[in-house]
Every structure is written in C-alpha cells, then in structure tokens.
Amino acid sequence: MIKPTFPRIINSGLALAALAILVPASTLLAAGPAPVNLGSTAHFGILAGAAITTTGGGAIHGDVGASPIAGSAIGIPAAQVIGTIYEVDASGPAGAVIAPALLTAAKGDLTTAYNDAAGRGPAPSGPFLNPGNGNIGGLTLVPGLYKFTGTASITGANVTLTGGPDDVWIFQIAADLEEASSMQVILAGGAQARNIFWQVGTSATIGTSAVFQGTIIANQAVTMNSSSAMTGRLLAFNAGVTFNGTINALPAPAAPVFTRVTKVSSAPASTNSVTLVLTTTPYFTVTLQSSPRLNPATWTTIATNYPATSPWTFTDTNILTTRTQNFYRAFVTLPN
C-alpha cells in the first residue's frame, strides 16, 4: 500500500527529495463529483445529536462525541474506542474529554456537510436517478451523484462501487437508507471508502452481519446491528447512534503530497532554511521527518501538526550549508 514518490528539486547546490507516504496523488482526473468537505467531523467515527448506545459492540476506530445532549447519554465505554470520547459536560464515560466548543464546531461542520451533499447538482437523471428503483443490491455503480426520491436499500445481493482511488460517489437519499442482513458494499478498481458519502434524509440501518463502506451523514439516527462491519463514519445530526457492530473503522486519509519544496538562503551564513508546502487531510495529525540520506536509522521528526486547513506550510531552519542534500517525508495518523 505504501508507494513513495521522489520529486527532486535542485536549488543553489542543495538537492531536496520529498517522499509522500501512502498513495501519491494520481495524475488522472478523478471521476464523479468533488468530495464532501467534512470539516472537523472528519476525525469522528461516531458523532451524534442524542444518545450513543451499544449492547456489546466491538472496536470503534476514531473519535466519538455527542452534542448537545449530556455526556451521560454516551453509553460507549472508553475501552471500546480507539480514539477520544468528547462530551459537553462531566457526566459521561470515564476518560472522556469535556469539549463543548469542539463539539459545537463539529456539529456546525456536520450541518454544512449535510447541506453540501444534499444540494449537489445538477439533478441526477437516467441511471443516476433512483437506480434499481431504489434497491441497488446486485448493481455495479460507477462514480457519480445518485439521487433517491424515497428509501434507498441494499437487499437481495451485494452492491459494487467500481472506480479509481480518487473517484467520488455521493448518494442523496430522501428517506431511509437500509442495508439488509449479510449484504455487502464492495469496492472495486481501487475505490476508497473516504470518497463515498451517503446523505440520508431520515435514518440509516446497517443489517446484522452486513459490511458497509463510506460516510453516513444522517438527519436522524444511525444503527449498526450485531456482527456488522464498516469502514466509514456514523454521523447523526438530530438523533442517536446505536453501535452493535464488530468494528467501525475510519477510512484511511489521503496521502500527504509535497506541492512545493524551496530552499531560501538566510542569515547567518552558516544556515539555510527550506520551506515545505504539503497538501494534507485536515484534522488528522501530520508528521514531517527529514534525513540527510535514505537510511532508516537517520530519519528525524522535525514537526508534528494538527492542521485545520490544507495546504500546510513548514519552514525547516536547521539546514547546514555544508549538507549537500536533505530528504523529507510526511505521513498522517488516525486518532489513537
């Protein structure tokens, strides 16, 4: 999965090589609409407006939060969360972090993301309007904007989303989203869960032992039934989230990409500075490392950040004029 790239810039005798960790940006244009900007909801595996409950579900990879409801409504124990539980007051699970302002901002970004997805156009038509008469089980769907004027269901057979790693699917669903027991959303051709968005006008249900992919942005509630699995996010604005599945994993963020690496001479004469500009996924920790040579033992972390916007710019001021080359690499990490 790791495919480093080595863009090289020669500037005033100093050679700089930048490595982008994970999958580098594609040279092909992405198919489908632009992704939905999730803002500060991106690091949440579960974000709800009401109670978050479980009857023995498995691991949640990503942060968990509820607002405006009290922390006492969060029924997910900290041991079940690979991330942080955020609450509006001190009444929630042991180990939760009180962060009402953070949660208010995230709920605001959730509103923005919901309206963005619901308002995308032009209005779908032909095979992109009510595909399968509302039941997409058994279909293979290419990237694009799909609209359902009622309930969308996955029943009778699996659905396959086929496309490249940068292609995007947005599903506008006026009523419920229902995935039947043991059904699967299958990704083919390199399609990524981070680029799949399900805007749900009412509530969403993932059936027993079902497998789901993508971010659910629901106006009301979201339910994951027992033994189900998901790569995505459960975002419920007004109502609650029931998590009884075996796992809910955040999608892997897109790789950081170095868009500019520039050496700048500066005083004193014994030092230089290098400005690096990275396109990265906001609200995920990005780590920047440097090395005088491509030796695993020589990589040193020079900066970590949690950027709220992209691109992110960093200036490395610890470059010796006697060093003829320097290498940089960057990677993002999920909440832990």
Buried (B, 14 or more C-beta within 10 A) or exposed (E): EEEBBEBEBEBEEBBBBBBBBBBBBEEEEBBBBEBBEBBBBBBBBBBBBBBBBBEEBBBBBBBBBBBEBBBBBBBBEBEBBBBBBBBBEEEBBEEBEBBBEBBEBBBEBBBBBBEBBBEBEEEBEEEBBBBBEBBBBBBEBBBBBBBBEEBBBBBEBBBBBBBBBBBBBBBBBBBBBBBBBEBBBBBEEEBBBBBBBBBBBBBBBBBBBBBBBBBBBBBBBBBBBBBBBBBBBBBBBEBBBBBBBBBBBBBBBBBBBBBEBEBEEEEEEEEBBBBBBBBBBBBBBBBBBBBBEBEEEEBEEBBEBEBEEBBBEBEBEEBEBEEEBBBBBBBBEBBE
